């Protein structure tokens, strides 16, 4: 299962970048859907369900650090 979150700029000025979370079976890598997350075993390999989560973050710009702009 992949869940994608769009970038959000909070009132404090903090920007939460666009990111995606992927949830799969840790034993076989099967892409689980939301209804399978509460199960005790993987519906593909039958192993006890242990989830693996991967997060991908999209960075669109990097602020200058330690440099002055003229």
Secondary structure as the mmCIF struct_conf table of DSSP 4:
data_model
#
loop_
_struct_conf.conf_type_id
_struct_conf.id
_struct_conf.beg_label_comp_id
_struct_conf.beg_label_asym_id
_struct_conf.beg_label_seq_id
_struct_conf.end_label_comp_id
_struct_conf.end_label_asym_id
_struct_conf.end_label_seq_id
STRN STRN1 UNK A 2 UNK A 5
STRN STRN2 UNK A 8 UNK A 9
TURN_TY1_P TURN_TY1_P1 UNK A 11 UNK A 12
BEND BEND1 UNK A 13 UNK A 13
STRN STRN3 UNK A 15 UNK A 16
STRN STRN4 UNK A 19 UNK A 25
TURN_TY1_P TURN_TY1_P2 UNK A 26 UNK A 28
STRN STRN5 UNK A 31 UNK A 31
HELX_RH_3T_P HELX_RH_3T_P1 UNK A 34 UNK A 36
TURN_TY1_P TURN_TY1_P3 UNK A 37 UNK A 38
BEND BEND2 UNK A 40 UNK A 40
STRN STRN6 UNK A 41 UNK A 41
TURN_TY1_P TURN_TY1_P4 UNK A 43 UNK A 45
BEND BEND3 UNK A 47 UNK A 47
STRN STRN7 UNK A 48 UNK A 48
STRN STRN8 UNK A 51 UNK A 57
BEND BEND4 UNK A 66 UNK A 66
#
